[in-house]
Amino acid sequence: MPRIEPLSPPYPESIDRALRRWMPPGAPHEPLMLFRVLHRNPELASRMFALGSGLLGHGLLPAVDREIVIARVTARAGCAYEWGVHAATLAQQAGLSREQLRATTEVDTAVGAEWLPRHAALLAAVDELHDTAQLSHPAWYALLAHYDDAQLLEFLVLAGWYRTIAYLASGLLLEEETWAAPFPAP
């Protein structure tokens, strides 16, 4: 049971409109539990929407790169909720294979998955940020070989944003969405 109960339909018109904005057009399921909890504080939800939707819909990183970062950040944070939502939808749409998704949950991401050099650099950078909250010069230069300054800034914000989302979902004890990909057992 989540620590804060998600809103349930019928929603007030303003909340219904806001929740529909958070979901992709034609989504076959109810708005995410995370979104329905966030709308217990509509002002906060509104502020969060701007950054979250900007990163997902208007980012400079290729979609597959974005989803690798999200999968690794949420996996390293132990956030089965957010990992599963992305693994079931956006990660597959971006072209990540099941083997690659599973590898994002492994200590050694090289096991069972093939990664392009830029993807290996992203994974290593996420791991460094997770472990130390810093990025070494070698990790930075490995990224710089593949990304420009604007993309590097976006990478750092994306990693931090999904760490925040992982804290939120885990801190609220959100149960995995019924349709989400299950987080692989160790």
C-alpha positions in Angstrom: 0.0 0.0 0.0 1.5 3.4 -1.0 2.2 5.8 1.8 0.0 8.4 0.1 -3.1 7.1 -1.5 -3.3 7.8 -5.3 -6.3 9.8 -6.5 -9.1 7.6 -7.9 -11.6 8.4 -10.6 -13.8 10.3 -11.1 -11.3 13.2 -11.0 -12.2 16.8 -10.7 -12.1 18.3 -14.2 -8.8 20.2 -13.7 -7.0 17.1 -12.3 -8.5 14.9 -15.1 -7.1 17.4 -17.7 -3.7 17.5 -16.0 -3.5 13.7 -15.7 -4.3 13.3 -19.4 -1.4 15.7 -20.2 1.0 13.4 -18.3 0.0 10.3 -20.3 0.8 9.6 -24.0 -2.2 10.1 -26.3 -4.2 6.9 -26.5 -2.5 5.2 -23.5 -4.4 1.9 -22.9 -4.3 2.3 -19.1 -5.2 4.7 -16.3 -2.7 7.5 -15.4 0.3 6.2 -13.6 0.0 5.7 -9.8 2.9 8.1 -9.4 1.1 10.8 -11.3 -2.1 10.2 -9.3 -0.2 10.6 -6.0 1.6 13.7 -7.2 -1.7 15.3 -8.0 -2.4 15.3 -4.3 -0.3 18.4 -4.6 -1.3 19.9 -8.0 1.1 22.8 -7.8 4.1 20.5 -7.3 2.9 18.2 -10.0 2.6 21.1 -12.4 6.1 22.2 -11.7 7.4 18.7 -12.1 5.6 18.2 -15.4 7.5 20.9 -17.2 10.9 19.2 -16.6 9.7 15.6 -16.9 7.9 16.2 -20.2 10.7 18.3 -21.5 13.3 15.6 -20.9 11.1 12.9 -22.5 9.6 14.8 -25.4 12.0 17.5 -26.3 15.4 16.2 -25.3 18.6 16.4 -27.3 19.8 12.8 -26.5 18.6 10.1 -28.8 15.6 8.2 -27.3 17.6 5.0 -26.9 20.4 6.8 -25.0 17.8 8.5 -22.8 16.2 5.2 -22.0 19.5 3.6 -21.2 20.2 6.3 -18.7 16.7 6.1 -17.1 16.9 2.3 -16.9 20.4 2.3 -15.3 19.6 5.1 -12.8 16.4 3.5 -11.7 17.9 0.1 -11.5 20.9 1.3 -9.5 18.5 3.1 -7.1 16.5 -0.1 -6.7 13.3 1.5 -8.1 11.4 -1.4 -9.7 8.4 0.9 -10.1 10.0 3.4 -12.5 12.3 0.8 -14.2 9.3 -1.3 -15.0 7.2 1.5 -16.4 10.0 2.5 -18.8 11.0 -1.1 -19.6 7.4 -1.9 -20.7 6.9 1.2 -22.8 9.4 3.9 -23.8 12.6 1.7 -23.6 11.2 -0.9 -26.0 9.9 1.8 -28.3 13.4 3.4 -28.3 14.8 0.0 -29.4 16.3 -1.5 -26.3 16.3 -5.2 -26.4 15.2 -7.4 -23.4 18.8 -8.4 -22.9 19.9 -4.8 -22.8 17.1 -3.9 -20.3 18.0 -6.8 -18.1 21.7 -5.8 -18.3 20.8 -2.4 -16.9 19.9 -4.2 -13.6 23.1 -6.2 -13.4 26.2 -5.2 -11.5 28.2 -5.8 -14.7 26.2 -4.3 -17.6 28.4 -6.1 -20.1 26.9 -9.4 -19.2 24.4 -10.6 -21.8 24.2 -7.4 -23.7 26.0 -5.7 -26.6 26.5 -1.9 -26.1 27.8 0.7 -28.5 30.7 2.7 -27.2 28.6 5.7 -26.4 26.1 3.5 -24.5 28.9 1.9 -22.5 30.1 5.5 -21.6 26.6 6.4 -20.4 26.3 3.3 -18.3 29.7 3.9 -16.7 28.9 7.6 -16.0 25.6 6.7 -14.4 27.4 4.2 -12.2 30.0 6.8 -11.1 27.3 9.4 -10.4 25.3 6.8 -8.4 28.4 5.7 -6.4 30.1 9.0 -5.8 27.8 11.8 -6.9 30.7 13.0 -9.1 32.0 12.3 -12.5 35.7 11.6 -13.0 37.7 13.1 -15.9 38.0 9.8 -17.7 34.2 9.3 -17.5 33.6 12.9 -18.7 36.0 12.5 -21.6 34.4 9.2 -22.6 31.1 11.0 -22.8 32.6 14.0 -24.6 33.7 11.7 -27.4 30.1 11.1 -28.3 28.0 14.1 -27.1 28.2 17.9 -27.3 27.9 20.3 -24.4 24.2 20.7 -24.6 23.7 16.9 -24.6 26.1 16.5 -21.7 24.1 19.0 -19.6 20.9 17.2 -20.5 22.5 13.8 -19.5 23.4 15.2 -16.0 19.9 16.6 -15.5 18.3 13.4 -16.8 20.3 11.2 -14.4 19.5 13.5 -11.5 15.8 13.8 -12.4 15.3 10.0 -12.5 17.2 9.7 -9.3 14.6 12.1 -7.8 11.8 10.1 -9.4 13.3 6.9 -7.9 13.4 8.5 -4.5 9.8 9.6 -4.9 8.5 6.2 -6.0 10.5 4.2 -3.5 9.8 6.6 -0.6 6.1 6.4 -1.3 6.3 2.6 -1.5 4.5 2.6 -4.9 3.6 -0.9 -6.1 4.6 -1.8 -9.6 2.0 -1.0 -12.2 0.1 -4.2 -13.3 1.2 -3.7 -16.9 4.8 -2.8 -16.2 7.7 -5.0 -16.9 8.7 -7.0 -13.9 12.1 -6.0 -12.4 14.4 -9.0 -12.9 15.2 -11.2 -9.9 18.9 -11.2 -9.0 
